[in-house]
């Protein structure tokens, strides 16, 4: 049975910080959507953080999606205590769908859940999050993929598709049923991006968190650092944006956003040189610089008719803390996106 969730007065009061400028906003894994003239941003955080803005420049911390950690996720994912990762927001047929990740660092016993709401405006009498539980999950030692970093896209026929994944066997895609809360039957899993041996940056000597697992290869995330898929339709193509290399390492972060495109949502996705993203290809959209050594985990959202990249970057000016970055996407004459950092 679905659980009714609402924002409590206590949690709202705890997050009553206002007028935080975008450049100074601590953020991880942002996704945004407009509702009733306000922009709502959902990010990684305890019980999923919510921030709001009228102009995408100054932000209010506005509370959480959940009042407490979803019980189904606590039972399914050992070590998960409510710190919830990488949400995605979708509006379809009058309903808002919030997909979210439940996991622990470096493990692939993980799950993706979904909650729905009729509005994002907490002042509306219709504001009420309803949690529908697990959409997909992965189990360490059983699955060579990781059920985190969800993104849902609706294709031209009105069918929903869930992409997700991090490390292990890369990014997967599955068709959803008409409720958008479960995979359709029969389940067909499409691999759409993977970094095989020798195509990814060698992190073995620079990162202590990525090492061979003594339990064997079934438990080893490997060096194929790819995660955070986001599929966006532009012109005749579906563009698959993913993040390559390492997040969350401050000055040592090597995160970057790359993409490929396909005329069908389930691929194959190829980069500008014709290389498959299943073979380590990827056209760079944005990569780090002196101020921001790593930038990634993007969402692509239309703002006043222009495709806009929302992501986080590790900022030298903030002691390499994670900060929100918003940039308009530029499309070249061949239809390839890029962003100036």
C-alpha positions as CSV (number, residue, x, y, z in Angstrom):
1,X,0.0,0.0,0.0
2,X,1.3,3.5,-0.8
3,X,2.4,5.6,2.1
4,X,1.2,9.2,2.3
5,X,4.0,11.7,2.8
6,X,3.9,15.4,3.6
7,X,6.4,18.2,4.5
8,X,6.3,18.7,8.3
9,X,6.4,22.2,9.9
10,X,9.6,21.1,11.8
11,X,11.5,20.1,8.7
12,X,10.5,23.3,6.9
13,X,11.6,25.4,9.8
14,X,15.0,23.7,9.9
15,X,15.6,24.7,6.3
16,X,14.4,28.3,6.6
17,X,17.6,29.8,4.9
18,X,16.8,32.3,2.2
19,X,18.5,34.3,-0.5
20,X,21.4,31.9,-1.3
21,X,23.0,32.9,-4.6
22,X,23.4,30.2,-7.2
23,X,27.2,30.5,-7.2
24,X,27.3,29.9,-3.4
25,X,24.6,27.2,-3.2
26,X,25.9,23.8,-1.9
27,X,24.2,21.3,-4.2
28,X,24.7,17.7,-5.3
29,X,22.9,16.0,-8.2
30,X,20.4,18.7,-9.0
31,X,17.2,18.4,-11.1
32,X,14.7,21.2,-11.5
33,X,11.1,21.8,-12.7
34,X,8.9,24.8,-12.8
35,X,5.4,24.8,-11.1
36,X,3.1,27.8,-10.6
37,X,5.8,30.3,-11.4
38,X,8.4,28.8,-9.0
39,X,11.4,26.7,-9.8
40,X,11.7,23.6,-7.6
41,X,15.1,21.9,-7.3
42,X,15.5,18.4,-5.8
43,X,18.9,17.2,-4.8
44,X,20.8,14.5,-3.0
45,X,20.3,14.9,0.7
46,X,18.6,13.5,3.8
47,X,15.1,12.6,2.8
48,X,15.6,14.5,-0.6
49,X,16.3,18.2,-0.2
50,X,14.1,20.8,-1.9
51,X,15.1,24.3,-2.9
52,X,13.0,27.0,-4.6
53,X,13.7,30.0,-6.7
54,X,11.7,32.6,-8.7
55,X,14.6,33.5,-10.9
56,X,17.1,30.7,-10.8
57,X,19.5,33.1,-9.1
58,X,18.5,33.2,-5.5
59,X,17.3,30.1,-3.7
60,X,15.4,29.2,-0.5
61,X,16.0,25.9,1.3
62,X,12.4,24.6,1.5
63,X,12.5,21.3,3.3
64,X,12.4,17.6,2.2
65,X,10.2,15.3,0.2
66,X,10.0,12.7,3.0
67,X,9.2,12.9,6.7
68,X,11.2,9.8,7.3
69,X,13.2,7.2,5.4
70,X,11.0,5.0,3.3
71,X,10.6,1.7,5.2
72,X,10.8,-0.5,2.2
73,X,14.2,1.0,1.3
74,X,15.6,0.6,4.8
75,X,14.6,-3.1,4.7
76,X,15.9,-3.7,1.1
77,X,19.2,-1.7,1.2
78,X,21.5,-2.5,4.2
79,X,23.1,0.7,5.5
80,X,20.5,3.1,3.9
81,X,19.2,5.5,6.6
82,X,17.4,8.2,4.6
83,X,20.3,9.9,2.9
84,X,18.8,9.7,-0.5
85,X,20.7,10.3,-3.8
86,X,20.2,11.7,-7.3
87,X,16.5,12.4,-7.6
88,X,14.7,13.0,-11.0
89,X,11.5,14.8,-11.5
90,X,9.0,14.2,-14.3
91,X,5.6,15.8,-15.1
92,X,3.2,13.6,-17.1
93,X,-0.5,13.7,-17.6
94,X,-1.1,16.0,-14.6
95,X,1.1,14.2,-12.1
96,X,4.6,14.8,-10.8
97,X,6.8,11.8,-10.5
98,X,9.9,11.9,-8.2
99,X,12.4,9.1,-8.7
100,X,15.1,8.6,-6.1
101,X,18.1,6.4,-5.2
102,X,18.7,4.4,-2.1
103,X,22.2,3.0,-1.7
104,X,25.5,3.3,0.2
105,X,28.8,4.4,-1.2
106,X,30.8,1.9,-3.3
107,X,28.0,-0.8,-3.1
108,X,25.5,-2.0,-5.7
109,X,22.9,-3.3,-3.3
110,X,20.7,-0.4,-4.3
111,X,17.1,0.6,-5.2
112,X,15.3,3.2,-7.1
113,X,11.9,4.4,-5.7
114,X,9.2,6.7,-7.0
115,X,6.8,9.1,-5.3
116,X,4.0,11.2,-6.9
117,X,2.3,14.4,-6.2
118,X,-0.4,16.5,-7.9
119,X,1.6,19.7,-7.4
120,X,5.0,20.9,-6.3
121,X,3.6,23.9,-4.4
122,X,3.5,23.1,-0.7
123,X,0.9,25.9,-0.2
124,X,-1.6,24.0,-2.4
125,X,-4.3,21.9,-0.6
126,X,-3.4,19.1,-3.2
127,X,0.2,19.0,-2.0
128,X,0.9,15.4,-0.8
129,X,3.7,13.0,-1.7
130,X,2.6,9.4,-2.2
131,X,5.4,6.9,-2.2
132,X,4.9,3.9,-4.5
133,X,8.0,2.0,-3.4
134,X,10.6,0.2,-5.4
135,X,10.8,0.5,-9.2
136,X,14.0,-1.5,-9.8
137,X,16.7,-2.8,-7.5
138,X,20.1,-4.4,-7.7
139,X,21.9,-6.9,-5.5
140,X,25.6,-7.2,-5.0
141,X,27.0,-10.5,-6.2
142,X,23.8,-11.0,-8.4
143,X,23.8,-8.0,-10.7
144,X,26.6,-6.4,-12.6
145,X,24.9,-3.0,-12.6
146,X,23.8,-0.5,-10.0
147,X,20.2,0.8,-9.5
148,X,21.0,4.4,-8.8
149,X,20.8,7.8,-10.7
150,X,17.4,7.4,-12.3
151,X,16.1,9.5,-15.2
152,X,12.8,9.0,-17.0
153,X,12.0,10.2,-20.5
154,X,8.7,10.0,-22.3
155,X,9.1,9.0,-26.0
156,X,7.1,10.3,-29.0
157,X,4.6,7.4,-28.5
158,X,4.0,8.4,-24.9
159,X,6.0,5.5,-23.4
160,X,8.1,6.0,-20.3
161,X,11.7,4.8,-20.2
162,X,13.9,4.6,-17.1
163,X,17.7,4.9,-17.5
164,X,20.0,4.4,-14.5
165,X,23.4,3.1,-13.5
166,X,26.8,3.8,-12.0
167,X,30.1,1.9,-12.6
168,X,29.9,-1.9,-12.8
169,X,28.3,-2.8,-16.2
170,X,27.4,0.8,-17.0
171,X,24.1,2.4,-17.9
172,X,20.9,0.5,-18.4
173,X,17.5,1.3,-19.9
174,X,14.1,-0.3,-19.2
175,X,10.6,0.5,-20.5
176,X,8.1,1.4,-17.9
177,X,4.4,0.4,-17.7
178,X,1.6,2.9,-18.0
179,X,1.8,3.8,-14.3
180,X,5.4,4.8,-14.7
181,X,6.1,3.1,-11.4
182,X,7.2,-0.4,-12.6
183,X,9.0,-1.9,-15.6
184,X,6.6,-3.1,-18.3
185,X,6.1,-6.9,-18.9
186,X,8.0,-8.7,-20.2
187,X,11.0,-6.8,-18.8
188,X,13.7,-6.0,-21.4
189,X,16.9,-4.4,-20.2
190,X,18.9,-2.4,-22.8
191,X,22.5,-1.6,-22.2
192,X,23.1,1.9,-23.5
193,X,26.5,3.1,-22.2
194,X,29.6,1.2,-20.9
195,X,33.3,1.9,-20.5
196,X,35.1,-1.4,-21.2
197,X,38.6,-2.2,-20.0
198,X,41.1,0.3,-21.3
199,X,38.6,3.1,-22.3
200,X,38.3,4.8,-18.9
201,X,40.7,6.9,-16.9
202,X,42.9,4.8,-14.7
203,X,41.8,5.6,-11.2
204,X,43.6,2.7,-9.4
205,X,46.6,4.9,-8.3
206,X,44.6,8.1,-7.5
207,X,41.5,6.9,-5.7
208,X,41.4,4.7,-2.6
209,X,37.6,4.1,-3.0
210,X,37.9,2.2,-6.2
211,X,39.9,-1.0,-5.5
212,X,39.4,-4.7,-6.3
213,X,36.9,-6.2,-4.0
214,X,38.4,-9.3,-2.2
215,X,35.0,-11.1,-2.7
216,X,35.6,-11.3,-6.4
217,X,34.6,-9.6,-9.6
218,X,30.9,-9.9,-9.0
219,X,31.3,-7.3,-6.2
220,X,33.9,-5.1,-7.9
221,X,32.7,-1.8,-9.4
222,X,35.7,-1.7,-11.6
223,X,37.4,1.3,-13.2
224,X,34.6,2.0,-15.7
225,X,33.6,5.3,-14.1
226,X,30.2,6.2,-15.8
227,X,27.0,7.3,-14.1
228,X,24.2,9.8,-14.0
229,X,22.3,9.3,-17.3
230,X,19.9,12.0,-18.6
231,X,18.1,11.6,-21.9
232,X,16.9,14.7,-23.7
233,X,15.1,15.0,-27.1
234,X,16.5,17.7,-29.4
235,X,15.5,17.8,-33.1
236,X,15.5,14.3,-34.6
237,X,17.7,12.8,-31.9
238,X,17.6,11.5,-28.3
239,X,20.7,12.7,-26.6
240,X,22.2,10.6,-23.8
241,X,24.2,12.7,-21.3
242,X,26.3,10.8,-18.8
243,X,29.1,11.7,-16.4
244,X,32.5,10.1,-16.8
245,X,35.3,9.7,-14.3
246,X,35.3,10.6,-10.6
247,X,32.9,12.8,-8.5
248,X,33.1,13.6,-4.8
249,X,36.9,13.9,-4.4
250,X,37.2,17.7,-4.0
251,X,40.3,18.9,-5.8
252,X,40.9,15.4,-7.1
253,X,37.5,15.2,-8.8
254,X,37.8,14.4,-12.5
255,X,34.1,14.5,-13.3
256,X,33.0,15.6,-16.8
257,X,29.8,15.4,-18.9
258,X,29.8,13.6,-22.3
259,X,27.0,12.6,-24.7
260,X,26.0,10.5,-27.6
261,X,22.8,10.5,-29.6
262,X,20.4,8.1,-31.3
263,X,17.2,8.4,-33.3
264,X,15.6,5.8,-31.1
265,X,15.4,6.1,-27.3
266,X,16.9,2.6,-26.7
267,X,20.0,3.4,-28.8
268,X,22.6,2.7,-30.0
269,X,24.0,6.0,-28.9
270,X,27.0,7.3,-30.9
271,X,29.3,10.3,-30.4
272,X,30.2,12.9,-32.9
273,X,33.0,10.7,-34.3
274,X,30.6,7.7,-34.7
275,X,32.0,5.9,-31.7
276,X,29.5,3.8,-29.6
277,X,29.0,4.8,-26.0
278,X,28.9,1.1,-25.3
279,X,32.6,1.0,-26.3
280,X,33.8,4.0,-24.3
281,X,32.8,6.7,-26.8
282,X,31.4,10.1,-25.8
283,X,31.6,13.7,-27.1
284,X,32.6,16.1,-24.3
285,X,29.9,18.6,-23.3
286,X,31.7,20.2,-20.4
287,X,34.8,19.3,-18.4
288,X,36.7,20.8,-15.5
289,X,39.0,23.9,-15.4
290,X,41.2,25.6,-12.9
291,X,38.4,26.7,-10.7
292,X,36.2,23.6,-11.1
293,X,38.3,20.5,-11.4
294,X,35.3,18.3,-11.8
295,X,31.8,19.0,-13.0
296,X,28.9,16.6,-13.7
297,X,25.7,14.8,-12.8
298,X,23.6,17.0,-15.1
299,X,20.0,17.5,-15.9
300,X,18.9,19.2,-19.1
301,X,15.8,21.4,-18.7
302,X,14.1,23.9,-21.0
303,X,14.3,27.5,-19.6
304,X,12.4,30.1,-21.6
305,X,12.7,27.8,-24.7
306,X,16.4,27.2,-24.3
307,X,18.1,23.9,-23.3
308,X,19.9,24.5,-20.0
309,X,22.4,22.4,-18.2
310,X,22.0,22.1,-14.4
311,X,24.8,20.2,-12.6
312,X,27.2,20.4,-9.7
313,X,30.9,21.3,-9.7
314,X,33.7,21.2,-7.1
315,X,34.6,24.8,-6.6
316,X,38.1,26.0,-5.6
317,X,36.6,29.2,-4.2
318,X,34.6,27.1,-1.8
319,X,37.4,24.9,-0.7
320,X,36.3,22.4,-3.4
321,X,32.8,22.0,-2.0
322,X,30.0,21.0,-4.4
323,X,28.2,24.0,-5.9
324,X,25.3,24.5,-8.3
325,X,26.2,25.4,-11.9
326,X,23.6,26.5,-14.5
327,X,24.7,27.0,-18.1
328,X,22.8,27.5,-21.4
329,X,23.6,24.7,-23.9
330,X,25.1,25.7,-27.3
331,X,24.3,23.5,-30.3
332,X,26.8,23.5,-33.2
333,X,25.8,23.3,-36.9
334,X,25.8,19.5,-36.7
335,X,23.6,19.4,-33.6
336,X,26.2,18.6,-30.9
337,X,25.9,20.3,-27.5
338,X,28.5,22.1,-25.5
339,X,28.7,24.3,-22.5
340,X,31.1,27.1,-21.5
341,X,32.2,26.7,-17.9
